[in-house]
Amino acid sequence: MDAARLYVRGEELRIAIRSLLGLGEIEDFQKELTALAEVCLDWAWNFAGRPSWAWIGLGKLGGSALSFGSDLDLLVVGEGEASVQKAVKFLTAETASGRLFQVDFRLRPYAEGVLGVPLDRYVEYYGNEAQGWEVQALTRARFLGGSEKVGQQFWPAVEKSWLRWGKEKGFFKEIVAMRERIATERVAQGAEERSYKTARGGLLDVEFAAQAWQMREGFRESRTGLVLQTMSKTLPREAGVLTDGLNFWSRVEWWIRLGEGRSSSLLPKEGRDLEWLAARCGEVGGKDLMRRVRETFKHVHAAYEKVVR
């Protein structure tokens, strides 16, 4: 476990230095961090005895878009709670070298109970019991490791429910309502301009628009950027705005989280941190960055409204 942590710290340092030197695009570095997490998941599965269950990634992990401080949104398909807990311990235990990753299993059925859930229970849950936003989360589901036989069965088993929800007339109203609740409840009063992820026009607008469109079209792809590329064939203007928004917000998130070393969804206040962020994002200064932030909020939210309504 210590050896794994030392290796990961070294790889994180390498990725951070490469990004600071501009030796690639932000998307490249997100993919590298995601690949690093996938390696750790494989180590954890081996540490647990190579049991007959599989890892399914969701959220940024499933979408190959991890940044520093990101949690790993996970499902476990298959039974064997003792071995699942052993694998989780490998990932999360604090040693002298720190921990590997923080993991999040709240997207499993009912967000409680055992972590290892058999495939037929997922089928039953998503087919009859899940809420729309839970099925929406499957849009970025991706088999990451563990038992290949079990993992490769997951998407074919839940795809029918995912496609059915995408044809429901009221589903997109539910998406809009969920997004509005997030913008209302998870944005602190007075922090609207700093909430680059959750405020209207922020990163979540881009992701929700892409996911709503692909569920309507029945288009299966876990990476948001590739979804927007496909969307551009039918909605070129909106897809272009959303792609620009995705690229800008991804840069903002990358540099904030690299600088702070944790998962943060707020732009820095005025001062040296804001000026540093502006420079990393290609802006002359903090005022220019905030001007671009306001413009991006406006344009992205308008494109989001066009796509989802």
KATASUL-V317229 format. One record per residue. N is the residue number from 1. D_FIRST is the distance of its C-alpha to the first C-alpha in Angstrom with 2 decimals. Layout:
N & D_FIRST
N & D_FIRST
This chain:
1 & 0.00
2 & 3.81
3 & 5.42
4 & 5.14
5 & 6.33
6 & 8.76
7 & 9.98
8 & 10.68
9 & 12.41
10 & 14.44
11 & 15.46
12 & 16.47
13 & 18.51
14 & 20.10
15 & 21.10
16 & 22.45
17 & 24.49
18 & 25.88
19 & 27.01
20 & 28.59
21 & 30.43
22 & 31.64
23 & 30.33
24 & 30.32
25 & 30.98
26 & 28.95
27 & 28.63
28 & 26.98
29 & 24.29
30 & 23.76
31 & 23.33
32 & 20.80
33 & 18.60
34 & 19.16
35 & 18.27
36 & 14.94
37 & 14.30
38 & 15.58
39 & 13.23
40 & 10.23
41 & 12.39
42 & 12.96
43 & 9.42
44 & 9.27
45 & 12.68
46 & 11.98
47 & 9.22
48 & 12.16
49 & 14.57
50 & 16.27
51 & 18.53
52 & 21.84
53 & 21.12
54 & 20.54
55 & 19.24
56 & 22.17
57 & 21.81
58 & 24.50
59 & 25.64
60 & 24.40
61 & 21.50
62 & 24.12
63 & 26.46
64 & 24.21
65 & 24.90
66 & 21.76
67 & 22.16
68 & 20.09
69 & 19.29
70 & 20.00
71 & 18.71
72 & 17.92
73 & 20.99
74 & 20.26
75 & 22.18
76 & 21.11
77 & 23.96
78 & 24.26
79 & 23.87
80 & 21.33
81 & 20.19
82 & 17.98
83 & 15.86
84 & 15.98
85 & 14.78
86 & 11.81
87 & 10.96
88 & 11.80
89 & 9.60
90 & 6.48
91 & 8.42
92 & 10.05
93 & 8.75
94 & 9.69
95 & 7.97
96 & 9.95
97 & 8.83
98 & 9.81
99 & 8.93
100 & 8.91
101 & 12.22
102 & 14.80
103 & 16.17
104 & 19.84
105 & 21.50
106 & 24.92
107 & 26.59
108 & 26.37
109 & 29.75
110 & 31.09
111 & 27.82
112 & 27.23
113 & 26.60
114 & 23.98
115 & 21.50
116 & 22.25
117 & 25.86
118 & 27.95
119 & 29.67
120 & 33.15
121 & 32.30
122 & 31.29
123 & 34.57
124 & 36.56
125 & 34.99
126 & 35.43
127 & 38.80
128 & 40.33
129 & 38.44
130 & 36.34
131 & 37.80
132 & 38.52
133 & 35.74
134 & 33.16
135 & 34.64
136 & 34.75
137 & 30.96
138 & 30.77
139 & 32.32
140 & 28.94
141 & 27.27
142 & 25.47
143 & 23.65
144 & 20.19
145 & 18.53
146 & 18.17
147 & 21.40
148 & 23.84
149 & 26.81
150 & 26.01
151 & 24.87
152 & 27.99
153 & 30.18
154 & 29.15
155 & 31.28
156 & 34.38
157 & 34.28
158 & 34.31
159 & 36.25
160 & 39.61
161 & 38.87
162 & 37.59
163 & 40.77
164 & 42.98
165 & 41.76
166 & 42.47
167 & 46.10
168 & 46.62
169 & 49.26
170 & 47.78
171 & 44.17
172 & 44.51
173 & 46.20
174 & 43.16
175 & 40.89
176 & 43.21
177 & 43.30
178 & 39.51
179 & 39.26
180 & 42.07
181 & 40.40
182 & 37.27
183 & 39.53
184 & 41.47
185 & 38.91
186 & 35.85
187 & 37.79
188 & 38.81
189 & 42.49
190 & 43.19
191 & 39.87
192 & 41.08
193 & 41.22
194 & 37.72
195 & 36.05
196 & 35.35
197 & 33.35
198 & 35.25
199 & 38.81
200 & 41.47
201 & 41.15
202 & 37.48
203 & 34.51
204 & 34.78
205 & 38.38
206 & 37.30
207 & 34.70
208 & 37.06
209 & 39.92
210 & 38.00
211 & 36.76
212 & 40.23
213 & 41.87
214 & 39.67
215 & 40.03
216 & 43.78
217 & 43.83
218 & 41.41
219 & 39.40
220 & 35.84
221 & 33.43
222 & 30.16
223 & 30.49
224 & 32.96
225 & 34.34
226 & 35.37
227 & 36.96
228 & 39.05
229 & 40.10
230 & 41.49
231 & 43.06
232 & 44.95
233 & 47.19
234 & 48.78
235 & 48.04
236 & 47.92
237 & 48.69
238 & 46.22
239 & 43.45
240 & 44.12
241 & 43.92
242 & 40.72
243 & 39.13
244 & 40.14
245 & 38.73
246 & 35.39
247 & 35.13
248 & 36.21
249 & 34.05
250 & 30.97
251 & 31.70
252 & 32.27
253 & 29.03
254 & 26.98
255 & 28.51
256 & 28.46
257 & 24.79
258 & 23.93
259 & 26.24
260 & 25.08
261 & 21.34
262 & 21.61
263 & 23.34
264 & 27.01
265 & 30.08
266 & 32.75
267 & 34.44
268 & 34.79
269 & 38.12
270 & 40.66
271 & 39.67
272 & 37.50
273 & 34.55
274 & 36.98
275 & 38.62
276 & 35.34
277 & 34.47
278 & 37.99
279 & 37.67
280 & 34.42
281 & 36.21
282 & 39.26
283 & 41.59
284 & 43.93
285 & 42.99
286 & 41.86
287 & 45.20
288 & 45.06
289 & 41.53
290 & 42.65
291 & 45.72
292 & 43.62
293 & 41.39
294 & 44.55
295 & 45.92
296 & 42.73
297 & 42.69
298 & 46.32
299 & 46.17
300 & 42.95
301 & 44.22
302 & 47.53
303 & 45.88
304 & 43.67
305 & 46.84
306 & 48.57
307 & 45.87
308 & 45.17
309 & 48.71
